[in-house]
Amino acid sequence: MNISADFTPSPFTLNDLMKVPLLDLKAQYESIRHEIEPVLLKVAEDQAFILGPEVEALEQNIANYIGAKYAVGVSSGTDALLLAMMALGIGEGDGVIVPTFSFFATAGVVARLNAMPIFVDIDPETYNIDPVGIEKAYAKYKGDVNIKAIVTVHLFGQAAHMKPIMEFAEANGLHVIEDAAQAIGSAYMDERRVGSIGTAGCFSFFPSKNLGAFGDGGVVTTNDEELAHKMRLMRVHGAEKRYYHEMIGGNFRLDAIQAAVLNVKRKYLDSWHESRRKNAQKYNELFASQDDIVTPASVYEDDSSPLHPFTSLRFPHIYNQYSIRTPRRDQLMANLNEHGIGNAVYYPVPFHEQKCFADVPSARDAFPVADQISAEIIAIPVYPELTSDMQEYVANTIKSFL
Ligand SMILES: *Cc1c(COP(=O)(O)O)cnc(C)c1O
């Protein structure tokens, strides 16, 4: 801005002109372009586009980071879920327990395999699947379908309450598929990272996730050698030797260009998580005196931070999203839009209310928590490059609205 001697203040303050996006990938790119551009060029020079050494390096990199024995790079987070379920033999006549509050893919893949999704309500503090609800749904539907698996979504980057879920799954011979699409690097209370706890961990490299590619991509992690092998085959149409098909799979391959970008970005992931946590902590403080805003029940920060109601332990959150709640959500959204502040509702319609699931028997159950959360929740900018001025502008706009 050019401030001259005869500058007269306009009725607008500087803040009114500030724009804050929900996510700023260009800012991230500026900080790493010197490392990204050479690897992009190398892929162009090599002209080797699919799977190959960059993908293998990424798989090793992710397996080490997550603490899982195997990682299989795939074409998206959705395909990670689909491939894991296909390799576990989930199909017609089977049931899969899923939280009713998640991104569509979590339940969509179950229905695509002609299996029945069984919806369960969420915990009001973390918005993750309610372990008690799992037991009730299992008892209610086990006579109708062969329930084979539970999907735990680590929503917004915070681990679901895995301990009771793993115990229940083991006692009943169920697989646990972790939908860790939003939670790469997030850890559970015993410090294991999500994706290393269940039968399989499914991750997405969609650009807006904490580790984002230059397009679609994903990975499945597992400690089960046989499952890893089967997924590697199914990723290439079920053929170990080309044109000789042992089983039916699909094209679930990851591109070299995505792996090359991800191998660079992976080095910065923990520092990006840390910046997101700092931003979340700052919002928590800025909103602390505000009774009409519910902030995330995060339990990462330090010894004085609130404890998780189930466990008295802390769950390191990676804040893929920082979502607050208010009963005046829709008005707040309009107000943020007027002030140039990026925001989004994850998710406005739970699975049990989706038209495409109207015939799913469990859609008629009661989901009071998900109904309330989906009407009140709204995500605000928390990305690592957010400046403190921007953050204060966001918080002040919200506070003066409420
Ligand atoms: C993003 C996401 C997916 C799907 O990942 P894509 O890479 O977009 O296919 C699945 N589940 C959850 C919870 C997600 O957030």
The ligand as an SDF file (V2000), in Angstrom:
LIG
                    3D

 15 15  0  0  0  0  0  0  0  0999 V2000
   -9.8600  -37.6790    1.2800 C   0  0  0  0  0  0  0  0  0  0  0  0
  -10.5270  -38.8040    1.9520 C   0  0  0  0  0  0  0  0  0  0  0  0
  -10.7310  -40.0440    1.3110 C   0  0  0  0  0  0  0  0  0  0  0  0
  -10.5080  -40.2620   -0.1490 C   0  0  0  0  0  0  0  0  0  0  0  0
   -9.2820  -39.9290   -0.6340 O   0  0  0  0  0  0  0  0  0  0  0  0
   -9.1390  -39.5410   -2.2040 P   0  0  0  0  0  0  0  0  0  0  0  0
   -7.6590  -39.5270   -2.3770 O   0  0  0  0  0  0  0  0  0  0  0  0
   -9.7530  -38.2060   -2.3800 O   0  0  0  0  0  0  0  0  0  0  0  0
   -9.7880  -40.5950   -3.0000 O   0  0  0  0  0  0  0  0  0  0  0  0
  -11.2690  -41.0760    2.0510 C   0  0  0  0  0  0  0  0  0  0  0  0
  -11.6210  -40.9140    3.3330 N   0  0  0  0  0  0  0  0  0  0  0  0
  -11.4590  -39.7410    3.9750 C   0  0  0  0  0  0  0  0  0  0  0  0
  -11.8480  -39.6500    5.4060 C   0  0  0  0  0  0  0  0  0  0  0  0
  -10.9280  -38.6560    3.2950 C   0  0  0  0  0  0  0  0  0  0  0  0
  -10.8080  -37.4840    3.9290 O   0  0  0  0  0  0  0  0  0  0  0  0
  1  2  1  0
  2  3  1  0
  2 14  2  0
  3  4  1  0
  3 10  2  0
  4  5  1  0
  5  6  1  0
  6  7  2  0
  6  8  1  0
  6  9  1  0
 10 11  1  0
 11 12  2  0
 12 13  1  0
 12 14  1  0
 14 15  1  0
M  END
$$$$
